Amino acid sequence: MVFSLNTKMEIWDRAEGKSELNPNLEGFRLETAHISHQRNSNYNLPSNGLLVTSLEHYAHHLLHLKNPEKIGLNRHHNEFAIRETCKRAEQDAQNLGWDVVKFNTELREAGNRWAVRLGNRIDQEA
C-alpha cells in the first residue's frame, strides 16, 4: 500500500523536496517510504514516512531481509519491495554513470543512514 495523497504531500512539504536521510544525494528519484508497514493507526501518518531516494528506500527493505516483520511486512511482501526498489535504484544509478562498486558503497551508506536516523524505533513499533 501507499500513503494517501495528502500524507505524501505533507511528507514532501516537510522534506522541502530533498531526501530526509541525505539532502545532498542528488540524481535519484525521491519516494515516500513507510518507516513501518504495520497496519495500525499510525500507518498513514506523515510521522510514519520519510522522503528518501530510490537507493535509500531499497536499503531500508534490504536491512530487513531476514526480519521483515520488524517493519510490518511478511517475507513475500518485503522481497517484492526489494525487487521493485532495486529496479528503480539501479536505473537511477545507471543514469548517473555509477559502477557496481560505487552503487554498493552508497547502498551500504544508505543503510547506515537509516540505522542512525531510526535507532530502535522500528523494534519498538513492530
ABEGO torsion letter per residue (X at the ends): XBBBAAAAAAAAAAAGGBBAABAABBGBBBBBBBABABBBAAAABAAABBBBBAAAAAAAAAAAAABAAAAGBBAAAAAAAAAAAAAAAAAAAAAAGBBAAAAAAAAAAAAAAAAAAAEAAAAAAX
